[in-house]
């Protein structure tokens, strides 16, 4: 029987393309699926769904939560790879003479390096995309943005405090932002990688001490990097405004009588 040359017929290349697409899809799936809980928490925070945020908040209070999720994503990828390589005959396992043995073909990396690199490479890429772009973006996203200018009451102008929070990764950023926004008087929260938060607040309604007293900072310690006191600035503006009103009221224009 004449042997079929897969290279000439193109059968092999078509199968390789299909397998590559399948590997990429699996890598994306295994990278995203463990983080579904966090994504649901973030969506709940944006929509104001208290039930969803309270459901997943205890998980995010665990410092090692995202390390566990990353481990799960690689576990899924590994299980899938083992099943595939077993079906291809590169891995065999079972009981032999009363002992459980696993045999791995020495050709496995030479023949299947492309499969393994696509599978694990895509899984790693998805995790990096989530932690470097998606999670920081969602932490700063708000459905109903507050206009900071003019938002503060009375003669007080907004104050700004920059916090460095001891979070393990950007996945916890939405938790911190959400907790800060529960304080009446906090106008805006801006997260920046790796772990800084710019908090704009109305000093007439809240204070630095109240912000730092949040329960979440008992788990993830917050350190003040810098602050600008809006109260002092507003007092200077108020004095200037009073002086201007007195001058206008007495009919003086600054050129003398």
C-alpha positions in Angstrom: 0.0 0.0 0.0 1.3 3.4 -1.0 2.0 5.7 2.0 0.2 9.0 2.0 2.5 12.0 2.3 0.7 14.4 4.6 2.9 17.3 3.7 2.0 17.0 0.0 -1.7 16.5 0.6 -1.8 19.3 3.2 -3.8 17.1 5.6 -1.2 17.5 8.3 -1.0 21.2 8.0 -4.8 21.6 8.2 -4.9 19.5 11.3 -2.1 21.5 12.9 -4.0 24.7 12.2 -7.2 23.3 13.7 -5.3 22.0 16.8 -3.5 25.4 17.2 -6.9 27.2 17.2 -8.3 24.7 19.7 -5.2 25.1 21.9 -5.6 28.9 21.9 -9.3 28.7 22.8 -8.6 26.2 25.6 -5.8 28.4 26.9 -8.1 31.5 27.0 -10.8 29.4 28.7 -8.5 28.0 31.3 -7.0 31.5 32.0 -10.4 33.2 32.4 -12.6 30.7 34.0 -10.9 30.7 37.5 -11.3 34.5 37.7 -15.1 34.5 37.0 -15.8 35.1 40.7 -13.7 38.2 40.7 -15.2 39.5 37.5 -18.7 39.0 38.9 -17.6 40.9 42.0 -16.3 43.8 39.9 -19.5 43.9 37.8 -21.5 43.9 41.0 -19.5 46.8 42.3 -20.1 48.8 39.1 -23.8 48.1 39.1 -24.2 48.6 42.8 -25.4 45.0 43.3 -24.7 44.7 47.1 -25.6 41.0 47.2 -22.9 40.0 44.6 -20.2 42.1 46.3 -21.0 40.7 49.7 -21.0 37.2 48.4 -17.4 37.4 46.9 -15.9 39.9 49.3 -14.8 37.3 51.8 -12.8 35.5 49.0 -11.1 38.8 48.1 -10.1 39.4 51.7 -7.8 36.3 51.4 -4.3 37.5 50.4 -3.6 34.3 48.5 -6.9 34.2 46.6 -5.5 35.2 43.2 -2.4 33.0 43.6 -4.9 30.1 44.1 -6.8 31.1 41.0 -3.6 31.3 38.9 -2.7 27.8 40.2 -6.1 26.5 39.2 -5.8 27.9 35.7 -2.5 26.0 35.2 -4.0 22.9 36.8 -6.8 23.0 34.2 -4.2 23.4 31.4 -2.1 20.6 32.8 -5.0 18.2 33.1 -6.1 19.0 29.5 -2.6 18.5 28.2 -2.2 15.1 30.0 -5.5 13.9 28.6 -4.5 15.0 25.1 -1.0 13.5 25.3 -2.4 10.2 26.7 -4.8 10.0 23.8 -1.9 10.5 21.5 0.1 7.8 23.1 2.9 9.9 24.6 1.8 9.3 28.2 0.6 6.0 29.6 -0.2 5.2 33.2 -1.8 2.3 35.1 -1.0 -0.5 37.5 1.9 -2.8 36.7 2.7 -5.6 39.1 0.7 -4.0 41.8 2.3 -0.6 41.4 1.0 2.5 39.8 3.4 3.7 37.1 3.5 6.6 34.7 5.5 6.4 31.5 6.3 9.4 29.4 7.7 9.1 25.9 11.1 10.7 25.4 9.7 12.2 22.1 7.0 14.1 23.9 8.7 17.5 23.9 10.3 17.1 20.5 7.0 16.2 18.8 4.5 18.2 21.0 6.5 21.3 22.0 4.3 23.5 19.9 1.1 22.1 21.5 2.5 22.6 25.0 3.9 26.1 24.3 0.6 27.3 22.8 -1.5 25.9 25.7 0.7 27.3 28.5 1.6 30.4 26.6 -2.0 31.4 26.1 -2.9 30.6 29.7 0.0 32.8 30.9 -0.9 35.6 28.4 -4.6 35.7 29.6 -3.5 36.0 33.2 -1.1 38.8 32.4 -3.8 40.6 30.4 -6.2 40.3 33.3 -3.7 41.6 35.9 -2.0 44.3 33.9 -4.9 45.7 31.9 -8.4 44.4 32.7 -8.5 44.5 36.5 -6.8 48.0 36.7 -9.2 49.3 34.0 -12.3 47.9 35.8 -11.1 49.2 39.2 -11.2 52.7 37.8 -14.4 52.3 35.9 -17.6 53.8 37.3 -21.1 53.7 35.8 -22.1 57.1 37.2 -19.0 59.3 37.4 -19.0 62.1 40.0 -18.0 65.5 39.0 -15.3 66.5 41.6 -15.2 70.2 40.6 -17.9 71.9 42.6 -18.9 68.7 44.3 -17.5 69.7 47.7 -19.8 71.6 50.1 -19.6 75.1 51.5 -16.2 76.8 51.3 -14.3 73.5 51.3 -12.4 72.4 48.1 -11.6 68.8 47.5 -8.7 67.2 49.4 -6.4 64.6 47.9 -4.7 61.7 49.6 -2.4 59.2 47.9 -2.4 55.8 49.5 0.0 52.8 49.0 -2.0 49.7 49.9 -0.4 46.4 50.6 -2.4 44.4 48.1 -0.7 41.3 46.5 -1.9 42.1 43.0 -4.2 44.3 41.0 -7.1 41.8 41.3 -7.7 43.3 44.8 -7.9 46.9 43.5 -11.6 46.8 42.9 -12.2 45.7 46.5 -10.2 48.6 47.8 -11.8 51.1 45.5 -15.3 49.8 46.4 -14.7 50.1 50.1 -13.3 53.6 49.8 -16.4 54.7 47.8 -18.7 53.6 50.6 -17.4 56.5 52.7 -19.7 59.6 52.4 -17.6 62.4 51.1 -15.2 60.4 49.0 -15.6 61.9 45.5 -13.3 59.8 43.4 -10.8 56.9 43.6 -8.0 56.4 41.0 -6.0 53.2 41.1 -2.5 53.0 39.5 -0.2 50.0 39.2 1.1 48.4 41.2 -0.7 49.4 44.4 -1.4 53.2 44.7 -4.8 54.9 45.1 -5.5 58.6 44.7 -8.5 59.4 46.9 -10.3 62.7 46.3 -12.7 63.6 49.2 -14.7 66.5 50.7 -13.0 67.4 54.0 -16.3 68.8 55.2 -17.8 65.3 55.1 -15.0 63.0 55.9 -11.3 62.9 57.0 -8.0 61.1 56.4 -8.5 59.3 59.7 -11.9 58.0 58.8 -10.6 56.8 55.4 -7.7 55.0 57.1 -10.0 53.4 59.6 -11.7 51.2 57.0 -11.8 47.5 58.0 -10.3 46.5 54.7 -7.0 48.2 55.8 -6.7 45.9 58.7 -6.0 43.1 56.2 -4.3 45.3 53.5 -2.3 47.9 55.3 -2.5 51.5 53.8 0.3 54.0 54.0 -0.1 57.7 53.2 2.4 58.7 50.5 1.2 62.3 50.1 -1.7 64.5 50.8 -3.0 68.0 49.9 -5.4 69.7 52.4 -8.3 71.2 50.6 -9.4 73.0 53.8 -6.4 75.2 54.0 -6.7 76.1 50.3 -10.4 77.0 50.6 -9.8 79.2 53.7 -7.3 81.2 51.7 -9.8 81.6 48.8 -12.5 82.6 51.3 -10.4 85.3 52.8 -9.5 86.6 49.4 -13.2 86.6 48.5 -14.1 88.5 51.7 -11.4 91.1 51.0 -12.7 91.6 47.5 -16.3 92.0 48.6 -15.3 94.6 51.2 -13.3 96.6 48.5 -16.3 96.4 46.1 -18.8 97.4 48.8 -16.9 100.5 49.8 -16.7 101.7 46.2 -12.9 101.4 46.1 -11.2 100.3 42.9 -7.7 100.0 44.2 -6.6 103.3 42.6 -7.3 105.4 45.7 -10.0 108.1 46.3 
